[in-house]
Amino acid sequence: MEASDYAIKYPLDAVHVEKFAELIGKPKSAVEEMIKARKLPVIELRDPTKPNARAGERWVYIPEFNRAVREAYYNRPVEQRDAWLLWMGL
């Protein structure tokens, strides 16, 4: 398998929390908890005409998420990373 086989593909580099939750098959609340725990690469979009606004809109940056997932996968010990292949007879 190629590294690109594991990447989430979407025509935008960043998506809103609801769309990201849909892409990874998690509820929106789970993604929001991941954001609060700083487990996702987030871009906060703010209205430049309201610099003192309490909060902006949060979007998840997909290329960085894909890079980190790929790195985590390939940094696992080979016997763990490739264990699933045994179930397929490979």
C-alpha positions as CSV (number, residue, x, y, z in Angstrom):
1,M,0.0,0.0,0.0
2,E,1.1,3.5,-0.7
3,A,1.2,6.2,2.0
4,S,-1.4,8.2,0.0
5,D,-3.9,5.3,0.5
6,Y,-4.3,6.4,4.1
7,A,-4.9,10.1,3.4
8,I,-8.2,11.8,3.8
9,K,-9.0,13.4,0.5
10,Y,-11.1,16.5,0.2
11,P,-11.0,19.4,-2.3
12,L,-10.2,21.9,0.5
13,D,-7.2,21.9,2.9
14,A,-9.4,22.8,5.9
15,V,-12.9,21.9,6.8
16,H,-15.4,22.9,9.5
17,V,-15.7,20.6,12.6
18,E,-19.0,19.0,11.3
19,K,-17.4,18.0,8.0
20,F,-14.3,16.7,9.6
21,A,-16.4,14.6,12.0
22,E,-18.2,13.2,8.9
23,L,-15.0,12.4,7.1
24,I,-13.5,10.4,10.0
25,G,-16.8,8.8,11.1
26,K,-17.0,10.4,14.5
27,P,-19.7,12.5,16.2
28,K,-19.2,16.3,16.2
29,S,-18.9,16.2,20.0
30,A,-15.9,13.8,19.8
31,V,-14.1,16.1,17.4
32,E,-14.9,19.2,19.6
33,E,-13.3,17.3,22.5
34,M,-10.3,16.5,20.4
35,I,-9.9,20.2,19.6
36,K,-10.2,21.2,23.2
37,A,-7.5,18.6,24.1
38,R,-5.3,20.1,21.3
39,K,-5.3,16.8,19.5
40,L,-6.1,18.3,16.1
41,P,-4.5,20.9,13.9
42,V,-7.0,23.7,14.0
43,I,-7.2,27.1,12.2
44,E,-9.4,29.6,13.9
45,L,-11.1,32.0,11.5
46,R,-12.1,35.4,12.9
47,D,-13.9,38.3,11.5
48,P,-11.2,41.0,11.0
49,T,-13.7,43.7,11.7
50,K,-14.3,42.3,15.2
51,P,-10.8,41.7,16.7
52,N,-12.2,41.4,20.3
53,A,-14.7,38.7,19.4
54,R,-14.7,35.9,22.0
55,A,-14.3,33.1,19.6
56,G,-13.9,32.4,15.9
57,E,-14.9,29.6,13.7
58,R,-12.7,26.5,14.0
59,W,-11.5,24.6,11.0
60,V,-9.4,21.4,10.9
61,Y,-6.3,21.6,8.7
62,I,-6.4,18.2,6.8
63,P,-2.9,18.1,5.3
64,E,-1.3,18.4,8.7
65,F,-3.7,15.8,10.1
66,N,-2.8,13.4,7.3
67,R,0.9,14.0,7.8
68,A,0.7,13.2,11.5
69,V,-1.4,10.1,11.0
70,R,1.0,8.8,8.4
71,E,4.0,9.5,10.7
72,A,2.3,7.8,13.6
73,Y,1.5,4.8,11.4
74,Y,5.0,4.4,10.0
75,N,6.8,5.0,13.3
76,R,5.1,2.0,14.9
77,P,7.2,-1.2,15.3
78,V,7.0,-3.2,12.0
79,E,5.4,-6.2,13.9
80,Q,2.6,-4.0,15.1
81,R,2.2,-2.0,11.9
82,D,2.0,-5.1,9.7
83,A,0.1,-7.4,12.0
84,W,-3.1,-6.9,10.2
85,L,-1.5,-8.4,7.0
86,L,-1.3,-11.8,8.8
87,W,-5.1,-11.9,8.9
88,M,-5.2,-11.5,5.2
89,G,-2.6,-14.3,4.7
90,L,0.1,-11.9,3.4
